[in-house]
Amino acid sequence: MTEGPTPPAGGRQPVPGTGAVALVESPVQLLNVLEWAHVHPPAGPVIPAARSGAERRGTADADEPAAVEPAQPLTVVVLSPSDPTSRGQLRRMAELARDEGAVVRWFEARGGRGGLLRTAVALAPLLLRVRRLVLGDPFSRLVQVLLPLCRSVRDITVVDDGTATMEFTEILNRGGRLVRWHRSGRRMSPVDLAFGLFASAARRKLTPGGRHRVELFSAMPATPPPGMALRTNRFAWTRSRFGPPRTLAGTDLIGTSLVETGVVDPDRYLAVVRSLAERHGAKRYFAHRREAADKLHRLAAETGLEIVRPDLPLELVARRGPIGRSVLSFPSTVVHTLPLALAGTGVHIVVCDIDQEWLTASASPRAHTFLTGITHTARDLHGLPTADEPSPA
């Protein structure tokens, strides 16, 4: 099933297939595509190197291009996920994309047997001629299968898909398979081996060099390999369209799906959330879109927290408000994105370290190192305090 383009509520009239094509599978990927479109084309040279802390923080004046050339129409291809929460958020994001003048095409690539093949056949005419491609998740098997169709592509931009951006650039720098950290170290199944051919081809396609250019558009502390251009995502579109938010007294707590991915023990997680809520006076718990309903029911019953299921990515929800004067988060994307989206609002972000003892026996050996790295870079780049330090709220 596909959902074709519809006229936008505002902005320019789109012309399908004549500009950039974006492949997205999650609400935050689509948000970052809109952020990329907001500042594209670049007004100055793109930085082909890692950013210093000062460059990352930047100023509000650096968000907008000094002189904007006419933008090419954008076609957003949504490869729909299966879970209802993600699908709901994606449909809301698709509405916002149409309001910005984009063409949105919706595909049920996971829709039963043959869904991926039907999607590939339907997209082939578009992908065979696309010259500028924007990707939300280079680790996605769906994206990796579709990439070989993009034979005419000359410019590839990879936008953030959470902390996956950091892993993506690490793998390109050191070599290795395009596999997420929480899946590494596991025995490969026959399906893994079959898709490994596409993953290897994707890695070659996304490595700078040859006939195409590769750009990274990111808010994360990622260090791209030589030859990959880097542009900083400062959430200029989000701040121009939403807020500033009304702030509430007290603390909001942001949930994580580390239990669902098998990294953190559920009982340990519940105990930590209960302790944090008591110590910081938290009243609301913003659930991650992948958190299980039974876990959330247990959290509400045993901690007294109000569970909030965001209808949009948290950066937009927080910017729209209301939001607590202090926001407490475990190591995740938001400890790098919320300081940018909420810049100048007076909202303070606090990060909570993940203790080694919270991890499950099946967690990847890299888990603690990776999560600790997110916390340390958030402290270094954005000056965030940890949950054990006094909160400025």
C-alpha positions in Angstrom: 0.0 0.0 0.0 1.3 3.4 -0.9 0.2 6.9 0.0 0.7 9.3 -2.9 1.5 13.0 -2.8 -1.1 15.5 -1.7 -1.1 19.3 -2.1 0.7 21.1 0.7 -1.1 23.3 3.1 1.5 26.0 2.6 4.8 26.7 0.9 5.8 26.0 -2.7 3.9 23.6 -4.9 6.0 20.3 -5.2 7.1 18.7 -8.4 7.6 15.0 -7.8 10.9 13.4 -8.8 12.8 16.6 -9.8 14.8 17.2 -6.6 16.3 15.4 -3.7 14.9 12.1 -2.5 14.9 11.2 1.2 14.5 7.6 2.5 13.2 7.6 6.1 11.8 5.0 8.5 11.3 6.9 11.8 9.9 10.2 13.0 13.2 11.6 14.0 14.8 10.8 10.6 12.0 12.8 8.9 12.5 15.6 11.4 16.2 15.7 10.5 15.4 15.7 6.8 13.3 18.8 7.3 16.1 20.4 9.2 18.5 19.6 6.3 16.0 21.0 3.8 15.6 24.2 5.8 19.3 25.1 5.5 20.0 23.6 2.1 21.7 24.6 -0.2 24.6 25.8 2.0 25.5 29.4 2.0 29.2 28.8 2.6 31.7 26.0 2.4 30.9 22.8 4.2 33.4 21.8 6.9 35.2 18.6 5.8 36.5 17.8 9.3 35.5 17.2 12.8 34.0 20.1 14.9 35.5 21.5 18.0 33.3 22.1 21.0 33.0 25.8 20.2 32.0 25.1 16.6 29.3 22.7 17.8 27.7 25.1 20.2 27.9 28.0 17.7 25.5 30.9 17.7 21.9 31.5 16.6 23.2 33.7 13.8 24.9 30.7 12.2 21.7 28.8 11.8 20.4 30.6 8.7 22.1 30.8 5.3 23.2 34.4 4.5 21.7 34.0 1.0 19.3 31.3 0.0 19.2 29.9 -3.5 15.9 28.4 -4.8 15.5 25.1 -3.2 14.8 21.9 -5.2 11.5 20.1 -4.4 12.0 17.3 -2.0 10.4 13.9 -2.2 10.2 12.0 1.1 9.9 8.2 0.8 8.5 6.8 4.1 9.4 3.1 4.6 6.8 2.6 7.2 7.7 0.8 10.5 5.5 -1.8 12.1 4.9 -0.4 15.6 1.8 1.8 16.0 3.5 4.6 18.0 6.2 5.1 15.3 3.6 5.0 12.6 1.5 7.6 14.3 4.4 10.0 14.9 5.5 9.5 11.2 2.0 10.4 9.9 2.1 13.6 12.0 5.6 14.4 10.7 4.4 13.7 7.1 1.8 16.3 7.6 4.5 18.8 8.6 6.6 17.8 5.6 3.7 18.5 3.2 3.2 21.9 4.9 6.8 22.6 4.0 6.1 21.8 0.3 7.5 18.3 0.2 6.0 15.3 -1.7 5.4 12.4 0.7 5.1 8.8 -0.6 4.2 6.1 2.0 5.2 2.5 1.5 4.4 -0.6 3.5 7.8 -2.2 2.8 7.4 -4.5 5.8 3.8 -5.4 4.9 4.0 -9.1 4.7 5.6 -11.4 2.2 6.8 -9.5 -0.9 6.5 -6.0 0.7 10.1 -5.1 0.1 10.0 -6.4 -3.5 6.8 -4.4 -4.3 8.4 -1.3 -2.8 11.6 -1.7 -4.8 9.7 -2.2 -8.0 7.5 0.9 -7.3 10.5 3.1 -6.4 12.8 1.9 -9.1 11.9 4.7 -11.7 12.5 7.4 -9.0 15.7 5.9 -7.5 17.3 5.1 -10.9 17.3 8.8 -11.8 17.8 10.4 -8.5 20.9 12.7 -8.3 20.7 13.8 -4.7 19.8 11.2 -2.0 19.2 11.8 1.7 19.4 8.8 4.0 18.0 8.5 7.6 19.5 5.1 8.6 22.5 3.6 6.8 22.2 0.5 9.0 18.7 -0.2 7.7 18.4 -3.4 5.6 15.6 -1.8 3.6 17.8 1.2 2.7 20.8 -1.1 2.0 18.6 -3.2 -0.4 17.4 0.0 -2.2 20.8 1.7 -2.5 22.0 -0.3 -5.6 19.0 1.2 -7.5 20.6 4.7 -7.1 23.0 4.4 -10.0 22.9 8.1 -11.0 23.3 9.6 -7.6 26.0 12.2 -7.3 25.4 13.6 -3.8 24.5 11.6 -0.7 23.6 13.2 2.6 23.3 11.1 5.8 21.1 12.7 8.5 21.0 11.7 12.1 19.1 8.6 13.3 20.0 9.0 16.9 23.3 7.7 18.2 23.6 5.5 15.1 25.4 8.4 13.5 28.3 8.0 15.8 28.6 4.3 15.1 28.3 4.9 11.3 31.3 7.3 11.2 33.3 5.0 13.5 32.7 2.1 11.2 33.7 4.0 8.1 36.9 5.2 9.9 38.0 1.8 11.2 36.4 -0.6 8.8 33.8 -3.3 9.5 30.2 -4.3 9.0 27.4 -1.8 9.2 25.9 -3.4 12.3 24.6 -1.5 15.4 26.4 -1.9 18.7 23.6 -3.6 20.5 23.5 -6.3 17.8 27.3 -6.9 17.5 28.8 -10.0 19.0 25.8 -12.1 18.3 25.9 -15.2 16.1 25.0 -14.4 12.5 21.9 -16.2 11.1 21.5 -17.2 7.5 19.4 -14.1 6.9 22.2 -12.0 8.4 24.6 -13.6 6.0 22.4 -13.0 3.0 21.9 -9.3 3.9 25.6 -9.0 4.5 26.2 -8.6 0.8 23.9 -5.6 0.7 25.5 -4.1 3.8 29.0 -4.4 2.2 27.8 -2.7 -0.9 26.2 0.0 1.2 29.4 0.7 3.1 31.2 1.1 -0.2 28.5 3.4 -1.6 28.6 5.6 1.5 32.4 5.8 1.7 33.6 9.1 0.2 35.3 8.9 -3.2 34.6 7.9 -6.7 31.8 9.6 -8.7 29.7 10.8 -5.8 30.1 13.1 -2.8 29.0 12.2 0.8 27.9 14.7 3.4 27.0 14.2 7.0 24.3 16.5 8.5 24.4 15.9 12.2 23.9 17.3 15.7 25.9 14.4 17.2 29.6 14.3 18.2 30.6 12.3 15.2 33.9 12.4 13.4 33.5 11.7 9.7 36.2 10.0 7.7 38.5 12.0 5.3 36.6 13.3 2.3 33.2 13.3 4.0 31.7 16.8 4.3 30.2 17.8 7.6 27.4 20.2 8.3 26.0 20.9 11.8 22.3 20.5 12.5 21.4 23.3 15.0 17.6 22.6 14.7 17.0 25.9 13.0 13.7 24.7 11.5 12.4 23.4 14.8 13.2 26.7 16.6 11.6 28.7 13.7 8.4 26.8 13.7 7.8 26.0 17.4 8.0 27.7 20.7 9.5 29.1 22.8 7.7 26.7 25.2 6.0 27.5 28.5 8.1 26.0 31.3 6.8 24.2 34.3 8.2 24.0 37.8 10.0 20.7 38.6 11.5 18.0 36.5 10.5 15.9 33.5 12.1 12.5 33.1 12.8 11.1 29.6 12.5 7.3 29.1 14.7 5.0 27.1 14.2 1.7 25.2 17.4 0.2 26.6 15.3 -2.4 28.4 13.5 -3.3 25.1 16.8 -3.8 23.3 18.0 -6.1 26.0 20.8 -3.8 27.3 19.4 -2.8 30.7 17.8 -5.1 33.2 14.0 -4.2 33.7 14.0 -4.4 37.5 17.2 -2.3 37.8 15.7 0.2 35.4 12.5 0.5 37.5 14.5 1.0 40.7 16.6 3.7 39.1 13.6 5.6 37.7 11.9 5.4 41.1 15.0 6.8 42.8 15.5 9.6 40.3 11.8 10.6 40.5 12.1 10.9 44.3 15.4 12.7 44.3 14.6 15.2 41.6 10.9 15.6 42.2 9.9 14.4 38.7 6.2 14.3 37.9 6.1 13.3 34.2 7.8 10.5 32.3 8.1 11.0 28.5 8.1 7.5 27.0 10.3 6.5 24.2 8.2 5.4 21.2 9.6 1.8 21.5 8.9 1.3 25.2 6.6 -1.6 25.9 3.1 -0.8 27.3 3.4 -3.3 30.2 6.7 -1.7 31.3 5.1 1.7 31.3 2.0 0.5 33.2 4.4 -0.9 35.9 6.4 2.3 36.0 3.2 4.4 36.5 1.9 2.1 39.2 5.1 1.8 41.2 6.5 5.4 40.8 3.4 7.5 40.5 4.8 9.2 37.4 2.4 10.5 34.8 3.3 8.6 31.6 3.3 10.9 28.5 3.3 9.3 25.0 4.6 12.0 22.7 2.8 12.4 19.4 5.9 13.9 17.7 9.7 13.6 18.2 10.7 14.9 21.6 12.6 17.8 20.2 9.3 19.2 18.8 7.2 18.3 21.8 9.7 20.0 24.2 10.0 23.1 21.9 6.2 23.3 21.7 5.8 22.9 25.4 4.9 22.9 28.2 8.1 21.3 29.5 9.7 21.1 32.9 12.3 23.6 33.9 14.7 20.7 34.3 14.8 17.6 32.0 16.5 14.4 33.1 17.6 11.9 30.5 19.6 8.7 30.3 22.4 8.6 27.6 20.6 9.0 24.3 20.2 11.3 21.3 18.3 13.9 23.2 21.2 14.9 25.5 22.8 16.3 22.3 19.7 17.5 20.5 17.6 19.1 23.3 20.3 21.6 24.2 20.1 22.8 20.6 16.3 22.7 20.2 15.8 24.4 23.6 18.6 27.0 23.3 17.7 30.2 25.0 14.5 28.9 26.8 16.0 28.5 30.3 15.3 24.7 30.3 18.2 22.7 31.9 19.1 19.2 30.6 20.6 16.7 33.2 22.1 13.4 32.1 22.0 10.2 34.1 24.9 7.8 33.7 24.2 4.1 33.1 26.0 1.9 35.7 27.7 -1.3 34.6 25.6 -3.2 37.1 22.4 -2.3 35.4 23.3 -4.2 32.2 22.0 -7.6 31.3 24.2 -10.6 30.8 23.4 -10.6 27.1 24.3 -6.9 26.6 27.0 -6.2 24.0 30.5 -5.9 25.4 30.6 -2.4 23.9 27.4 -1.3 25.6 28.8 0.4 28.7 31.6 2.1 26.8 29.3 3.4 24.1 26.7 4.8 26.6 29.4 6.4 28.8 30.8 8.1 25.7 27.4 9.7 25.0 27.3 11.1 28.6 30.9 12.4 28.5 30.5 14.1 25.1 27.2 15.7 26.3 29.0 17.1 29.3 32.0 18.3 27.3 30.1 19.9 24.4 26.9 21.2 26.1 28.1 21.6 29.7 25.4 19.2 31.0 25.5 18.2 34.7 24.9 14.6 35.7 22.1 13.4 37.9 24.4 13.1 40.8 25.4 16.7 40.6 23.2 19.6 41.8 20.6 20.5 39.3 20.4 24.2 38.3 16.6 24.1 38.2 
